[in-house]
Amino acid sequence: MRSQEGRIGLSFGDVELAKSESTQNVISIVDPLKVNIENPQSAAISVEVKTPVETVECDVLVVGGGMGGVSAALSALRAADELDFSNSQKPLVALTEETDWLGGQMTSQGVSALDENHLVEISGATRSYQQFRKNIRERYKNEFKMVPHAQDEPWLNPGDCWVSWLAFEPKFALDEISKLLSPYEKSEQLSVRLRIKPISTKTEEVQSSSGVSQKKVTSVVFFDFETNKVIEVKAKIVIDATELGDLLPMAGLAYRSGAESRSDTGEPHAPVDARPENVQDFTYPFVIEIKPGEKHVIEKPAHYEDFNSQGKFSLEGYPMFSTKLLGEGDEMRIEKLPFWEYRRLISAKLFESKDYPNDLSMINWNSNDLRMQNIIDVDAKTQAERMALAKALSLGFLYWLQTEAPRDDGGAGYPEFKLRKDILGTEDGLSKYPYIRESRRIIGLHTIVEDEIVVATNPGARAHHFSDSVGIGHYPVDIHGEQDVPGAAQRTKPFQIPLGALIPKDAANLLPACKNIGTTHVTNGSYRLHPIEWSIGEAQGTLAVLSLKNKVEPRNFSEAKELVQKLQEQLIDRGVPLFWFNDVPTDHPQFAAIQKVVMTNHLQTSNNSLAFEPDSAHTQHNLAVLASGKQIE
């Protein structure tokens, strides 16, 4: 657990605040869009904090425009419409982002080959997330001439990659986000501010309904990178959707980062002693196009020889393009799948048009993961230097691919790989912000631990059941970090997102909506992925509006069973699954009825199977009996 005690000066996350001789505050913060290899410290800018030149008031402030932040903002706005909530302020929601792209890990962080579960298209994600993905698919089908089988494929994957059910160019997600937010901006229910970064908060002490002292965040102060001005946003509820949980230290809240001790979490794969610096690797993805017969080798980047001598660059035994069958008869096996197709964004063979003459592939691999270079709770210069080092590593991997990678046809290097700087919208061709896998994490009313989700301790079809579930997810314990990390790569059972893990113990009105929820270092490896972050945001945005409508702080709201049930019903009615089934898709006509009767224990279901058999005569009879108000005999 971290606290602000014992730190030099006043710590504001990745902002370092000091007092100058003139007693005015001077802060150092990192501008992520200015991080560069040649002069890393130039991205750490010092500014004088004066009285805010502008003060904005809203009901819900969402800080961070990643997937959780966008989903939270949309969810709050939709909930206000659904609940006929008359907000006291315009805008109802203010959404901020420090880069110039909304969308987080699927846009500004470059990972637009989505990490998902095998039921994502049917019942393994929220209806709004599924619709978002459907809209992207339709854009490709409507705007480009595709080969017949691709045009007719309902679950089209433009990249035809093997890690994801959907891969695409980030610009399409950006466009879809804009379309979703635009009506609310026009009605002045939503205000979106890009290129502003939180630097401090204002808080007050309040008492919870059970008499516990808590922090209430009354406003967040931002620095605007474009105008060099300070802005204050006052809000009734604050949602921290920042990639690193920046508001937790700013508000003086307790939090964890890195690996907790075994005595703290009780997890069999936690280390004996806490290791706060053991934070998952971060990465700068990039996109390359294969241009047969051409040469596009970049200049050798800084630190290349050091990384290469350490054995950092490798295809890990994967072929670049080809796959083949090995052995004969019962001994026959398929060679590892091609590296090139791992996170391929565009498969040219799916398009008849000339818009895509060649494949585009996004590179996010172990070889460009920067290891043991934590950027949480370090000063701005150190953070900028480590981010620049991660950029050098990614470009070093590209240079290695172009010059030294073993070719399938013999020889070394693929000089035909061209860095596509336009895809990620940056001068160096790398993502605007690093792909973040681990954040500061709240001390929640509940902390999700390893035993509640992994296969070894959950013999049934599902993971541990949470009666306060506000969403679902499924992904292995995927930890990028030290080699041979105990507990990494464990399989999990389909799990839930408990509300208790979304509520800080010591905050009245601050809600986490990114990777900063109440997980551990181990379980964060399963809860950090695209559809789960979206579902977390959807739950928190809805909770925010329900709290406002019922005039109850989120922390107190979560302690009232009847209010939690209202939240669950609201989410279910919008198409958010709270309980796992493999045969009750979000568009099933009885989706809501089934989810509700199961979550209220009015209808028991077997944990030996994910199946519910919604259309069987027996199930339909039971649903009809319950709908009539009678008990099942």
C-alpha positions in Angstrom: 0.0 0.0 0.0 1.2 3.5 -0.8 0.6 6.7 1.0 1.8 10.2 0.7 3.6 10.1 4.0 7.4 10.1 3.9 7.6 11.5 0.3 9.6 14.6 -0.4 7.4 17.5 -1.1 3.8 16.9 -2.2 3.2 14.0 -4.6 0.5 14.2 -7.2 0.9 10.9 -9.0 3.3 11.5 -11.9 3.3 15.2 -11.0 6.0 16.5 -8.7 5.1 19.7 -6.8 7.6 21.9 -5.0 7.6 25.4 -3.5 9.8 28.0 -5.2 11.4 30.8 -3.4 8.6 33.1 -4.4 6.2 30.6 -2.7 4.4 29.9 -6.0 3.8 26.3 -7.0 5.9 24.9 -9.8 5.1 21.4 -11.1 6.8 19.0 -13.5 4.7 16.8 -15.6 5.2 14.6 -18.7 3.6 15.6 -21.9 3.1 12.1 -23.5 3.0 13.5 -27.0 6.4 15.1 -26.6 8.3 12.0 -25.5 11.2 11.4 -27.8 14.4 9.4 -27.9 16.8 12.1 -28.7 16.0 14.4 -25.8 13.8 12.5 -23.3 13.8 15.2 -20.6 12.2 17.7 -23.0 8.9 16.0 -22.4 9.1 16.8 -18.7 7.8 20.3 -18.6 7.8 22.7 -15.6 4.9 25.1 -15.2 3.9 27.6 -12.7 0.5 26.8 -11.2 -1.6 29.9 -10.8 -5.2 30.5 -10.0 -7.3 28.6 -12.6 -8.2 30.8 -15.5 -11.4 28.8 -16.0 -13.7 26.9 -13.7 -16.2 24.3 -15.2 -19.0 22.7 -13.3 -20.6 19.3 -14.1 -22.3 16.5 -12.4 -20.0 13.7 -13.5 -16.3 14.3 -14.3 -14.6 11.5 -16.2 -10.8 11.9 -16.1 -9.1 9.8 -18.8 -10.5 9.1 -22.3 -9.5 5.5 -22.7 -11.9 2.6 -23.2 -13.2 2.8 -19.6 -13.5 6.6 -19.8 -15.4 6.7 -23.0 -17.7 3.9 -21.9 -18.3 5.6 -18.5 -19.2 8.9 -20.2 -21.6 7.2 -22.7 -23.1 5.1 -20.0 -23.8 8.1 -17.7 -25.4 10.0 -20.6 -27.5 7.0 -21.6 -28.5 6.4 -18.0 -29.6 10.0 -17.7 -31.9 9.5 -20.7 -33.2 6.1 -19.5 -33.9 7.4 -15.9 -35.2 10.8 -17.0 -32.6 12.3 -14.8 -32.7 16.1 -14.8 -29.2 17.2 -14.1 -28.4 20.4 -12.3 -25.5 21.3 -14.4 -24.6 21.6 -18.1 -22.7 19.7 -19.1 -23.9 16.6 -17.3 -20.6 14.9 -18.1 -17.1 16.3 -18.7 -14.6 13.9 -20.3 -10.9 14.8 -20.4 -7.9 13.2 -22.0 -4.2 14.1 -22.0 -3.5 12.9 -25.6 -5.4 14.1 -28.7 -7.1 10.7 -29.3 -9.9 9.1 -27.3 -10.1 5.4 -27.1 -7.0 4.4 -25.0 -5.7 0.9 -25.6 -7.6 0.4 -28.9 -6.5 3.8 -30.4 -3.8 6.0 -28.8 -2.1 2.9 -27.3 -2.1 1.2 -30.7 -3.6 -2.2 -29.7 -6.5 -2.2 -32.1 -6.3 -6.0 -32.4 -8.6 -6.6 -29.5 -7.9 -9.0 -26.6 -11.2 -10.8 -26.0 -12.9 -14.1 -25.1 -14.3 -16.7 -27.4 -17.9 -15.8 -26.6 -17.4 -12.0 -27.2 -19.7 -12.1 -30.3 -22.6 -13.7 -28.5 -22.8 -13.5 -24.7 -19.3 -12.6 -23.5 -19.5 -8.8 -23.6 -22.0 -6.0 -23.3 -24.4 -5.1 -26.1 -22.9 -1.7 -26.5 -19.4 -3.1 -26.9 -20.7 -5.6 -29.4 -22.5 -2.8 -31.3 -19.4 -0.7 -31.4 -17.4 -3.5 -32.9 -20.3 -4.2 -35.4 -20.2 -0.6 -36.5 -16.5 -0.9 -37.3 -17.1 -4.0 -39.4 -19.9 -2.3 -41.3 -17.6 0.7 -42.1 -15.1 -1.6 -43.8 -17.9 -3.4 -45.7 -19.6 -0.2 -46.8 -16.5 1.8 -47.7 -14.3 -0.8 -49.4 -14.9 -3.5 -52.0 -14.3 -6.8 -50.3 -14.1 -10.3 -51.6 -17.5 -12.1 -51.5 -16.8 -14.3 -48.5 -15.6 -11.3 -46.5 -18.5 -9.1 -47.5 -20.9 -11.8 -46.3 -19.1 -12.6 -43.1 -21.1 -11.3 -40.1 -18.1 -11.4 -37.8 -15.6 -10.0 -40.3 -12.1 -9.6 -39.0 -10.4 -7.2 -41.5 -7.0 -8.3 -40.2 -7.7 -12.0 -40.3 -5.3 -12.3 -37.3 -5.1 -15.2 -34.9 -5.0 -13.3 -31.6 -8.3 -11.5 -31.9 -11.8 -11.8 -33.3 -11.5 -8.2 -34.5 -8.5 -6.2 -35.7 -8.8 -2.8 -37.5 -7.1 0.5 -38.0 -7.4 2.8 -35.0 -9.0 5.6 -37.1 -12.2 3.6 -37.4 -12.6 3.4 -33.7 -11.9 7.1 -33.4 -14.6 7.8 -35.9 -17.1 5.6 -34.1 -16.3 7.2 -30.7 -16.9 10.6 -32.3 -20.3 9.5 -33.7 -21.4 8.2 -30.3 -20.4 11.3 -28.4 -21.3 14.0 -31.0 -25.1 14.2 -30.2 -24.4 14.7 -26.6 -21.8 17.4 -27.3 -24.3 19.2 -29.6 -27.0 19.1 -26.8 -24.4 20.4 -24.4 -24.9 17.4 -22.1 -21.2 16.5 -22.7 -18.0 18.5 -22.8 -14.9 16.8 -24.2 -11.5 18.3 -23.5 -8.4 16.8 -25.1 -4.8 17.6 -24.2 -5.4 18.4 -20.6 -3.8 16.5 -17.7 -4.9 16.3 -14.0 -2.4 17.9 -11.6 -4.2 18.0 -8.3 -7.5 17.6 -6.6 -9.5 19.4 -3.9 -11.1 17.2 -1.3 -13.1 17.3 1.9 -13.7 14.8 4.7 -17.1 13.3 5.0 -18.7 10.4 6.9 -20.1 7.3 5.2 -23.5 5.9 6.3 -21.6 3.5 8.6 -19.7 6.3 10.2 -16.4 5.8 8.3 -14.4 8.9 7.5 -13.9 9.3 3.7 -12.5 11.7 1.2 -14.9 13.5 -1.1 -13.3 14.9 -4.3 -14.9 18.3 -5.0 -12.8 19.3 -8.0 -9.9 18.3 -10.2 -7.3 20.8 -11.4 -5.9 20.3 -14.9 -3.0 21.7 -17.0 -3.9 22.4 -20.6 -0.9 21.5 -22.9 -2.2 23.6 -25.8 -2.9 26.9 -23.9 -0.5 26.4 -21.0 -3.3 27.4 -18.7 -4.8 25.9 -15.5 -8.4 24.7 -15.5 -10.5 23.6 -12.5 -13.5 21.2 -13.0 -15.9 20.9 -10.1 -18.1 17.8 -10.0 -20.4 15.8 -7.8 -18.9 12.4 -8.8 -15.4 11.9 -10.2 -14.5 8.9 -12.3 -10.8 8.1 -12.5 -10.3 6.5 -15.9 -6.6 7.5 -16.2 -4.3 4.8 -17.4 -2.2 4.9 -14.2 -4.8 5.7 -11.6 -3.4 9.3 -11.3 -6.2 10.6 -9.1 -5.6 8.2 -6.2 -2.5 9.8 -4.8 -3.8 13.3 -5.7 -6.8 12.7 -3.5 -4.8 11.2 -0.8 -6.4 7.7 -1.2 -4.8 4.4 -0.3 -3.7 2.3 -3.2 -1.5 -0.5 -4.3 0.8 -0.9 -7.2 3.1 -3.8 -8.3 3.0 -7.1 -6.6 1.4 -7.4 -3.2 2.8 -9.8 -0.5 1.2 -13.2 0.1 0.3 -12.2 3.6 -1.6 -9.2 2.2 -3.7 -11.0 -0.5 -3.5 -14.7 0.6 -2.8 -15.7 -3.0 -0.6 -18.7 -3.5 1.3 -17.1 -6.3 1.9 -13.7 -4.6 5.5 -13.1 -3.5 6.4 -13.5 0.2 7.4 -9.9 0.3 5.6 -7.0 -1.5 7.3 -5.8 -4.6 5.7 -2.4 -5.6 8.2 -1.9 -8.4 7.3 -5.1 -10.1 4.7 -3.5 -12.4 3.8 -5.1 -15.7 5.8 -4.1 -18.8 4.6 -1.3 -21.0 5.0 -1.1 -24.7 4.9 1.3 -27.7 3.3 -0.6 -30.5 3.9 0.3 -34.2 2.4 -0.7 -37.5 4.3 -1.9 -40.6 3.3 -2.7 -44.2 5.0 -5.4 -46.2 6.2 -3.9 -49.5 7.7 -6.8 -51.5 10.9 -5.9 -53.4 11.4 -2.6 -51.6 13.8 -1.5 -48.9 12.6 0.6 -46.0 15.2 0.0 -43.3 15.2 2.8 -40.6 18.2 4.3 -39.1 19.7 2.2 -36.3 18.0 3.6 -33.2 19.7 4.5 -29.9 20.4 1.7 -27.5 20.1 -0.9 -30.2 23.3 -2.7 -29.6 22.6 -2.9 -25.8 19.2 -4.4 -26.3 20.4 -6.8 -29.0 23.4 -8.0 -26.9 21.0 -8.8 -24.1 19.0 -11.1 -26.4 15.9 -8.9 -26.2 14.9 -9.3 -29.9 13.5 -12.6 -31.0 10.6 -14.2 -32.9 10.5 -16.9 -30.2 10.6 -19.7 -32.7 7.6 -18.4 -34.7 7.9 -18.3 -38.5 7.4 -14.9 -40.1 4.8 -15.9 -42.8 4.6 -19.6 -43.5 2.9 -22.5 -41.7 3.3 -26.1 -42.4 2.4 -29.5 -41.1 5.2 -31.4 -39.4 5.4 -35.2 -39.0 3.0 -37.9 -40.3 -0.1 -39.7 -39.2 -0.8 -39.4 -35.5 2.4 -37.5 -35.0 1.3 -34.7 -37.4 1.3 -31.3 -35.9 1.0 -27.7 -37.1 4.0 -25.4 -36.8 3.6 -22.3 -34.8 1.3 -19.7 -36.3 3.0 -16.9 -38.3 4.3 -13.9 -36.4 3.1 -11.6 -39.1 -0.5 -12.6 -38.7 -0.5 -12.4 -34.8 -1.9 -8.8 -34.7 -2.4 -8.2 -38.4 -4.8 -5.2 -38.8 -5.4 -5.6 -42.5 -5.3 -8.7 -44.6 -5.0 -7.5 -48.2 -6.5 -10.7 -49.6 -9.9 -9.8 -48.1 -10.1 -6.6 -50.2 -10.7 -6.3 -54.0 -10.1 -2.6 -54.0 -6.7 -0.9 -54.4 -7.0 0.8 -51.0 -5.1 -2.1 -49.4 -2.6 -3.6 -51.8 -0.5 -5.0 -48.9 -1.0 -6.3 -45.4 -0.7 -4.1 -42.4 0.5 -5.6 -39.1 0.6 -4.1 -35.6 3.7 -5.1 -33.6 3.1 -5.7 -29.9 5.4 -8.6 -28.9 7.5 -9.6 -26.0 10.5 -8.1 -27.8 9.2 -4.5 -27.5 7.9 -4.8 -23.9 10.0 -2.6 -21.7 10.7 -4.7 -18.5 11.2 -3.5 -14.9 11.1 0.2 -15.8 8.2 1.3 -13.7 6.7 4.7 -14.5 4.3 4.8 -11.5 5.3 7.1 -8.6 8.5 8.4 -10.2 9.4 12.0 -10.9 8.6 13.5 -14.3 12.1 13.3 -15.7 12.5 9.6 -14.8 9.1 8.8 -16.3 10.0 10.6 -19.5 13.4 8.9 -19.8 11.8 5.4 -19.3 9.1 6.2 -21.8 11.8 7.3 -24.3 13.7 4.1 -23.6 10.5 2.1 -24.4 10.3 4.0 -27.7 14.0 3.1 -28.5 13.2 -0.5 -27.7 10.3 -0.6 -30.2 12.2 1.0 -33.0 15.1 -1.3 -32.1 12.9 -4.3 -32.6 11.7 -2.9 -36.0 15.4 -2.4 -37.0 16.1 -6.0 -36.0 13.1 -7.3 -38.0 14.4 -5.4 -41.0 18.0 -6.4 -40.7 18.5 -9.5 -38.6 15.3 -11.5 -38.1 15.6 -15.0 -39.6 13.8 -15.2 -42.9 11.5 -18.1 -43.8 13.3 -18.4 -47.1 16.8 -18.3 -45.5 19.0 -15.3 -44.8 18.3 -12.5 -42.4 16.1 -9.4 -42.2 13.0 -8.1 -43.9 13.9 -4.7 -45.4 10.6 -4.7 -47.1 8.9 -3.9 -43.8 7.8 -0.2 -44.0 7.0 1.7 -40.9 3.5 3.3 -41.4 3.7 6.5 -39.4 0.2 7.6 -40.6 -1.6 4.7 -38.9 -0.9 5.8 -35.4 -0.7 9.5 -36.2 2.8 10.2 -34.9 6.0 11.5 -36.3 8.0 8.5 -35.1 5.3 5.9 -36.0 4.9 4.7 -32.5 1.7 4.9 -30.5 0.8 8.2 -29.0 0.8 6.7 -25.5 2.4 3.5 -24.2 0.2 0.4 -24.0 -0.4 0.2 -20.2 -1.0 -3.1 -18.6 -0.9 -2.2 -14.9 -2.0 0.8 -12.8 -2.3 1.9 -9.3 -5.2 0.0 -7.8 -7.7 1.1 -5.2 -8.2 -0.6 -1.8 -11.7 -1.6 -2.5 -14.6 -2.9 -0.5 -13.6 -6.2 -2.1 -10.3 -7.2 -3.7 -10.5 -9.8 -6.4 -8.0 -12.5 -5.7 -6.5 -15.4 -7.6 -8.6 -18.2 -6.0 -11.8 -16.5 -7.1 -11.1 -16.8 -10.8 -8.5 -19.4 -11.7 -9.2 -22.9 -13.0 -7.3 -24.7 -10.2 -9.7 -23.4 -7.4 -13.0 -23.2 -9.4 -14.1 -26.7 -10.4 -17.4 -25.7 -12.0 -18.1 -24.0 -15.3 -17.8 -20.5 -13.8 -15.6 -18.7 -11.4 -16.7 -17.6 -8.0 -20.2 -16.1 -8.0 -20.6 -12.5 -6.8 -24.1 -11.4 -5.9 -23.2 -7.8 -6.6 -21.9 -8.5 -10.1 -22.1 -5.6 -12.5 -20.4 -7.2 -15.5 -18.5 -10.2 -16.7 -15.1 -11.1 -18.3 -12.9 -13.9 -19.3 -9.1 -13.9 -20.0 -6.1 -15.9 -18.7 -3.9 -14.4 -16.0 -1.7 -12.6 -18.6 1.3 -11.0 -16.8 4.0 -9.4 -18.9 7.0 -9.0 -16.6 9.8 -10.9 -15.0 10.5 -14.2 -16.6 9.0 -17.3 -15.0 6.6 -15.2 -12.8 4.7 -17.6 -10.6 1.0 -17.6 -11.4 1.4 -16.1 -14.9 -0.5 -17.7 -17.8 -2.9 -19.5 -15.5 -6.2 -20.3 -17.2 -9.3 -18.8 -15.6 -13.0 -19.7 -15.5 -15.5 -17.1 -16.9 -15.7 -14.5 -14.1 -17.7 -11.6 -12.9 -16.9 -8.0 -12.0 -18.1 -7.4 -8.5 -19.3 -3.9 -7.5 -17.3 -4.2 -4.3 -14.1 -4.1 -6.4 -15.2 -0.8 -8.0 -15.7 1.1 -4.8 -12.8 2.5 -2.8 -13.0 2.0 1.0 -11.8 5.6 1.7 -13.6 7.6 -1.0 -17.2 8.8 -1.0 -17.5 9.9 -4.7 -14.5 8.7 -6.6 -14.9 5.7 -8.9 -12.2 3.8 -10.8 -12.9 2.9 -14.4 -9.7 1.6 -15.9 -7.1 -0.8 -14.6 -7.3 0.9 -11.2 -10.1 -1.3 -9.7 -9.7 -3.6 -6.7 -7.7 -6.4 -8.2 -4.2 -7.7 -7.3 -1.1 -7.8 -9.4 -2.1 -11.4 -10.3 -5.8 -10.8 -11.1 -5.2 -7.5 -12.8 -3.6 -9.7 -15.5 -7.1 -11.0 -16.3 -9.2 -7.8 -15.8 -7.1 -5.3 -17.9 -8.4 -6.2 -21.3 -10.5 -4.3 -23.8 -14.1 -5.6 -23.3 -13.7 -5.8 -19.5 -12.4 -2.2 -19.2 -15.4 -1.2 -21.4 -17.8 -3.1 -19.0 -16.2 -1.5 -15.9 -16.8 1.9 -17.5 -20.4 1.1 -18.3 -21.1 0.1 -14.7 -19.4 3.1 -13.2 -21.2 5.6 -15.5 -24.6 4.1 -14.7 -23.7 4.0 -11.0 -22.8 7.7 -11.1 -26.2 8.7 -12.5 -28.2 6.4 -10.2 -26.3 7.8 -7.2 -27.1 11.4 -8.3 -30.8 10.5 -8.9 -31.1 8.9 -5.5 -29.0 11.6 -3.8 -26.7 9.0 -2.3 -22.9 9.0 -2.6 -21.6 6.0 -4.6 -19.9 4.5 -1.5 -23.2 4.6 0.5 -25.1 3.5 -2.6 -23.1 0.3 -2.8 -24.0 -0.6 0.8 -27.7 -0.6 0.2 -28.9 -3.9 -1.3 -32.0 -2.5 -2.9 -30.0 0.2 -4.6 -27.4 -2.3 -5.9 -30.3 -4.3 -7.3 -31.6 -1.2 -9.1 -28.1 -0.7 -10.6 -28.0 -4.4 -11.8 -31.5 -4.1 -13.3 -30.5 -0.9 -15.2 -27.4 -2.6 -16.6 -29.3 -5.7 -17.6 -32.0 -3.7 -19.3 -29.3 -2.1 -21.4 -27.8 -5.4 -22.4 -25.0 -5.9 -19.9 -24.7 -9.6 -18.9 -24.0 -10.0 -15.1 -24.0 -13.9 -15.2 -22.3 -16.2 -17.6 -24.1 -18.2 -20.2 -22.9 -19.4 -23.6 -26.4 -19.7 -25.1 -28.1 -16.5 -24.0 -26.9 -13.8 -26.4 -27.4 -10.1 -25.5 -29.9 -9.8 -28.3 -32.0 -12.8 -27.1 -35.6 -11.6 -26.6 -35.5 -12.9 -23.0 -32.0 -11.9 -22.2 -33.1 -9.4 -19.5 -35.6 -11.7 -17.9 -33.1 -14.5 -17.7 -30.3 -12.4 -16.2 -32.7 -10.9 -13.6 -34.2 -14.2 -12.4 -30.8 -15.8 -12.1 -29.1 -12.8 -10.3 -32.0 -12.6 -7.8 -31.8 -16.4 -7.2 -35.3 -16.9 -8.3 -34.2 -19.4 -10.8 -31.3 -21.8 -10.1 -28.8 -22.8 -12.8 -26.2 -25.5 -12.9 -22.6 -24.5 -12.5 -21.5 -27.6 -14.3 -22.2 -26.0 -17.7 -22.4 -22.5 -19.1 -25.6 -23.5 -21.0 -29.0 -22.3 -19.9 -31.1 -23.7 -22.8 -33.4 -20.7 -22.9 -35.6 -22.0 -25.7 -36.3 -25.4 -24.1 -39.9 -26.2 -23.1 -38.8 -26.7 -19.4 -37.0 -23.3 -19.3 -39.9 -21.5 -20.9 -42.3 -23.0 -18.5 -40.3 -21.9 -15.5 -39.9 -18.4 -16.9 -43.7 -18.2 -17.5 -44.4 -19.3 -13.9 -42.0 -16.7 -12.5 -43.5 -14.0 -14.7 -46.9 -14.7 -13.3 -45.7 -14.1 -9.8 -45.8 -17.8 -8.7 -43.1 -20.0 -7.3 -41.6 -22.8 -9.2 -42.7 -26.1 -7.7 
